[in-house]
């Protein structure tokens, strides 16, 4: 069944609604961002919690907002646990590589081809070694978020399965890579099925139906630009005078591939959500549009860039204060030897940090929130009256919270 074939009974449908305000989110993101930077990152666990609570409460399908009960302290303690485990794991990995002769601090001649090959191998071995941990962290973080999320007073939950998800994701990722992306729909579908077949809302279980073959229709705008790229590489072999046409084709194919990647993400989302079932017959329809998402991102990026430039004007004036260097001794080297110079450097650093946080808050308001609003408002719950039959579930205890996700800088949600 495709996402256009889902039966809809209009009198038994619940529409998504988002009621977040740009102004409130901006000041929240700006304030928590400044606190995070001023505390050298320590406050980020509480910052993410506060932003997430706001976004959850602003998302209100049928007028009922989501609730997020996670705490910054849970995330911080989970982070400490994860850091210790990761340190031991990566330390043992480096010890193993050292005994194999792959020393990260190699003193061999950097111009030696064999030494260069060794360093390249070392980089890839470390990346591959961390990849399973990223998959493990994604599942654990999602399980924690669900365990701290309620809707209509009923909590969500997920079964234990991080290790299984890690091995499944590694195998599917390898299959997709070895087939140059041809099995990407298979990877997308079975990873989605793995996590949603283990997801609960109250005492009702989600089920991911459908098949990975349905996702190939969403790959059309990836296959076409790949075909153009192949054609562009063949053209010079046929006629060297077609160099300009080759360059044009490659540019067009590259842009098309970027848009096609977004198209695949959005349309695979639509297909997968049309094939999800909750309990005995609660279904879903989510119809975000590629054009809207891309336009929102482009316009949002322009707005963020323009306003960030405006914010840089005071910073530019501060830099112009370098003209006063003569008062500090006449050169940048002697500037920091005076109290005035140190004050100037401190003000410059604060202004620079403020612009970074300011841009991040703008991105939250002009890009992330509008896209979230679009997804929420284009989603509906079908056979919504059956939600009243769902009862509460026992809470899940996730000891390390999102510790591994934070330690590996992996985001599971806002």
N, C-alpha and C positions, 0 to 999 in steps of 0.2 A: 504493500500500500504506500503510495507516495504522499508527500505532505499536502498535496492538493485534494486528496481523496478522503480526508478525515471527516466523518459525519459531524455536523454541527447542529445542535438543537438550541435555537436562539433563546428559548425561555429557560434553559438550564445551562447557561454559560456564564463564566465569571471573567471579567476583563481585568487585565493588568493596569495598574495606575502608579504613577510616580509623582511625588509632591515635594521634591527637594527644591531648595532655593539657592540660586547662585551666590548671593551675598553671604548667607550664613556659611555655606561650604567654603567660600574663599577665606573668610576670616578664621574658620576652624583650621583649614589646611595651612594657612600662613602662620598662625600662632603655634600649632604643634610642630610645624617644620622648623621654626626658629628655635623652639625649645630643644628639638632633636639635635640641631647643629651646635647650639651653645653648650649642650651637655655631651658633645662629642659622640653622639649616636645613642647614648644610654636611654634617652626618653622615647626612642622610636617604637618600643613595644607598647607604650601607653598611647603614643600618637596614632599608630595604626588602629588600635582598639577604639579610640574616640571617633576617628573618621568612619570606621566600619559601622559603629553604632548609629551614626547619623544616616549613612546610606541605607542601612537595613530599615530604619524607622521611616525613611522617605519612600521605601518601596512598599506599596499597600494594595495588593490585588483585592478587588472587591471592597476596598475601603478598610481592610484589615492589615495593619503594618507588620512587618517582620520585627522580631526582637533579637538582639544579640547580647548574650550574657557573659561573653569572654572577658577576661581581665588582663591588664598589662603585666601584672605580677606572674600570672600563669605562663605567659609568653616568655618573660625574662628567665624564670626558673627552667623552663623547657629548653631555652637557648643554652643555658649553662650546662645542662646535661648533655645536649647534643654536641657542644664544642669539645667536651672531654672525650666523648666516644669518637668523634671525627679525628681528634688529635691522635688518639691511639691508632686508629685505622690508617690514617695517612702516614704516621710515623713508621708503622710496620711495613707499609708499602714501600717507603723510601729505603728502609733497611734492606728489604728484599731486592730492590733495584740496585742497591749499592753492592750487594754480594754478586749480582749478575754483571757487575762492571759498568752499570749505567749510573754514573754519579752526577747528580744535578749540579754539583760544583766542580765539574771537570776542569782540570788544568791542562788539558791537551791543547795542541796548536789549533786555534780557531780556524786556520786556513786549511787544515787537514780535512779532506772530504769524508774520511771515516769518522772523524770527531763530529763533523757537522751532521752526518747521518745519525750518529748516536744521540745527539741533542734533540733532533727532530723526533726520533723514536721515543725519547723520554717524555717529550711534550704530549704526544698522542697517547702514550701509555697512561699518563696521569689523567688526561681527559676521559679516556675510556673507563678508568678506575672510578672516577667521580660520577659518571653518568648514571650507574645503577642507584647511587645514593640520591641523585636528583629525583628519580622516579619514586623511590621510597619516601622521600620527603614530601612530594606532591600528594601522595595518597594519605599520609599521616596528617598533613596540614588540612586537607579537605575533610577528613574524618573529625578533626578537632572543631573546625568551623561548623560543621553540621551539628555536632553535639552541643554547641552553644547557640544554636539558632532555633527560634520558635515562631510559629505562625498560628494565629487563632488559639493560642495557648498550648499548642501541641508541638513538641520538639521533634526535630529531625535526628537522624542517626545513620551510622554506617557500620557494617560488620568489619571485624579485623581482616586485613588482607593486604597489608603493605608489602610483605615479602612476595606474595604471589603476583601483585601488580608489578613489582620491580622486575621479576623474571619474565613476565608476559611482555612488558614494555620493551625490555632489552631484546627479546626474540623478534618482536614485530618491527622494532626500529631497525634491526639488522636486516630483516627481510626486505623492508622498504628501501634501505640503502643499497643492497645488493642488486635490486631490480631497477635502480635509478629512479625511484619514486613511483613506479607502476603499481606497487602494492600499498601505496599510501592510504587509499580508501579502506583496505583491509585493516591496516593499523588503526585508523581513526575509529572504525566501527567496533572492533573487538576491545579496544581500550575503553571506549564509552560503555560498552556492554558490561565489561568487568566491574566498573565502578558503580553503574546504576543498578545492576542486578543485586548489589550488596547495599543499596541505599533504602532507608525507611523514612516514612513520615508517620509518626505515631506507630500504631500496630499494622499499618498498611505498607506493603513492599512495592517498590518500583520494579518494573520489568522493561528491559530494552528489547523490543521486537525488531523485525526487519532483517535486512541482509546488507553486507558490504557492497554488493553489486549495485544497490540503489545509489551509492555515492559517486559512481563513475560519471553520472550526468552532471555532477557539480565540478568535475575535473575538466570540462570542455575548454574553459578559458585558460587552462594550464597546458593542455595538449597542443592547442593552436600556436601559441607563441614558441613552444619548444620546437614545433615543426618549422616555424619561420627561422629560428636560430640555426637549425640544421641546414635549411635552404641557404641562409646567408653564408654559411661556411663552405658550401659547395659551389656557390656562384663564382668565386675567384678562380676555382679550378677549371671552370668552363670558359670564362673570358675575363682576363685581367682588367679590361676596361670597365667592368661593372663594379669597381671599388666603391663608388659613391652610393650606388644602389645597395651594396652590401652593408655599408654603414647605416643607411636609412633603415633597412630591414632590422638590423641589430638593435637600434634605438627603439623602434616601434615594438619589437618583440620583448625587449626588456621592460618597457612600461606596461605592455599588455600582461606580461608575466606577473608583475607586481599587483596589478588590478585583479588578475585571475586568482592569485593566492588569497586575496580578500574575498573574492566571489566564492571560492571553494569553502573557506571557513564559514561564511554566512549560510550558504545553501546546504552544506552538510549539517549545520546546526538545525536548519528548518526541517530537513528530512529526518534527522535523528529524533527531534522532539515530537514530530508527528507520529513516531513509532514507539513512544514511551507510554506505558500504562501504569497507573497507580491503583493498587487494590484490585477490585473486581470490575472496573470499567471506567475509571476516571482517566481522561485522555487530555492531550495538550495540543495547542496549535501556536507556533511562534513564527512570525513572518517578517523578520527584519529585512530591509532592502539594502543591497550593495551600494547603490547610488547615494542613498541617504548617509550611510556610514562613511563612505569615502569623502563626500562633500562636507560632512561634519568635521572630519579629521583635517581636511585641507583648510577650511575656513577657520577652524580652531587654531591650527598651527600659525596661520597668518595673524590672528588676533593676539596670540601669545607672543609672537615675535615682535609685533608692533608695540604692544604695551611694555614688553621687556626693554625695548630700545628706549622708550620714554623713561623707564625706571633707570636706565643707564646714564641719563643726562646728568643727574647729580653726581654719579660716580665719575663721569668725565670731568665735571667741574673740580672734583676732588683731585683727580690726576693732574688737572691744570695747576693745582697748588704746588706741583713740582717746581714751579717758577720761583717758589720761595726757598729753594734749596740753598740759595746763597746764604740764607740766614742760618743754615745748618752746617755750613763749612764749605759750600760750593760744589759738592759732588755727592752722588748717591752713596758712595762708600762711607763718607763721614756723616751722612744724614742720621744713621742709627746710633751715633755716639752722643746724641743730645736728647733731652727729654721731649723737646718739640718734635724731633724726628720719630721717636718711638710712638708718640701720640698720633702723628700722621699715619704711620704704618698700621696702627691699631684701627683707626677710623677707616682706612682703605680696606682692610680685611673684613671689617663688619659690613661695609657697603657692598663688597663683593659677595659675601655670604647672603646678604639680604636679597640681592638680585637673583641668586640661584633659587632661594626658597620662594621668592615672589613668582618666578617663572613656573615652578612646580605647582603652586596654588592656582595660577591661571590655567595651567594644563588640566587640573582637576575640574575646573569650572567650565572651560570652553571645549574640552575634548571628552574626558572620561564621563562626566555626568550626562551630557547630551546623548552620548552613545548608549549609556546605561538606560536612560529614559526611553530611547527609541526601542531598545530590546524589550523593556518591561511593557510599554504601552502597545507593542505589537504582539503581545502574548496573551493567550486566553486558556482557561481551564474548561473543558467540556465534561458534561455530566457532573457539574459542580455540587449538586444536591447530595451526592454520595459522600462528600467531605464530612457531613454531619455524623456519619456512622463511624468515623475514625476515632480511636481512643488513644490516650497517652501511652508512651513507651518509657521503659526504664532508661535513665540517663547513662551515657557512655563515659567512662573515665579514660581520658587520654593524658597520660602522665607528662609526656614531653611537650604537650601543646603543639605549637608550630616550631619547636626548637630547631629541627633539622632544616626546615624551609628557611628560617631566618639565618641560620649559620651558612647555608649554601646560597642565600639570596634568591630563593625560589618563591615566586608569588603564586598562591592558590586562588586568591580573590583580592578585593580591595583591602 
